[in-house]
Amino acid sequence: MSRMLKPTIISIAMATVMAGAAISPALGLIAAQFPDADPVMIKLVLTAPSLFIIPFSFLSSYLTKKISKRSIVLWGLAIYILTGVGAQFTNSIEMLLAFRFLLGAGVGLVMPLSFTLISDHFKGKEQVKMMGYNTAFSNVGGIVTMLLAGYLASFNWRVPFNVYWIGLIIFVLVFLYLPKNKPIKPLDGEAKKGIPLSVYGLALAACVIMMVYYAVATNMALYLEQNHLGNSKVAGLVMSFTTVGGMITSIILVRLQDLFKSYIMLVSLLVMGIAFGLLSISNSIIVVLVSVCLIGFGQGVIFPLINVKTLNSVDPSITDRVIAIVSSLIYIGQFLSPIVFDSISRLAGIPTIRFQYTVIAAGLIISVVIMMLVKFAISKGKTAVKQA
């Protein structure tokens, strides 16, 4: 196995994470460039890629039966580079959005494979470690591209789109170091593999965790303002701490798994619940920073392990399809997060972010208690059967 295989596979994940938000520092400049554009159209510049990511991730899983994963990744990255960089040469908001939608198509082709390539080439603890690295370095890629785009935005609105040239480096790595596999085709007469019910359960769990996790991103600036804890610059610092927490835990994921064993998911959910509880009562920016770091800790454990559990629960011939399902539900959770929690606030008549964080904390802690009781009951039942 080539020494460059690991960094090559990890680099693919870095491309997918910088799809939408990479040019967010330039959003104000884009709004100024197109003053007659509807504000919703301007916001779509960030969110448009995600609308195409979901259908094209399913197309990607279908194509793995026809052509090699290496070819799909190369085609996806080519679309990614051309549409990502090319957006700067547009002269209307409609053309800019068209390029952003096509960027989502390129990301959708690549995204499921950033996970299933790990399953193809690594097993056991090495697979868990690589899933952790995948999440950690995705976060690093997000930070680097956001900082770079922020610097490039100081020139004009077009220049930040050059961050997508990073895709060219990844394209070269994939071309040189990713082995060309044969498409996985079912044997003649072999029944089509079904997707276990557990996959949908894991996908739904990923959706809910993303809803919870994204409540930090969508609400933190308003939360700090409501509680007189800081401005938008402070919100940026606070948000970076979720990434720090996620990076640390993703890198030491195998050690954490050895320490907590089958309780690692419950521990992670409990930590997130406590962190949201602290946010619901805190009046200290230090406590806020610690809390969001702990929330990052939780997601840095949960998402890689959900992917590992999903991949290990199905036949290799359908791994791309099930990862497409999980990834799609994660994007849906991201989309639903502000809608669900804002609706709960309105129904309760308490329009504060503190209340939303209280609801999340209570939901997570109650869920952990219920899962512990179920786990205890199952364990007790198995013991009784053995004794009988």
Secondary structure, DSSP 8 states (H G I E B T S, - for coil): --TTHHHHHHHHHHHHHTSSGGGGGGHHHHHHHSTTS-HHHHHHHHHHHHHHHHHHHHHHHHHTTTS-HHHHHHHHHHHHHHHHHHGGG--SHHHHHHHHHHHHHHHHHHHHHHHHHHHHH--HHHHHHHHHHHHHHHHHHHHHHHHHHHHHTTT-SSGGGGGGGHHHHHHHHHHHHS---------TT-------HHHHHHHHHHHHHHHHHHHHHHHHHHHHHHTTS--HHHHHHHHHHHHHHHHHHHHTHHHHHHHHGGGHHHHHHHHHHHHHHHHHH---HHHHHHHHHHHHHHHHHHHHHHHHHHHHTS-GGGHHHHHHHHHHHHHHHHHHHHHHHHHHHHHHT---HHHHHHHHHHHHHHHHHHHHHHHHHHHHHHHHHHH-
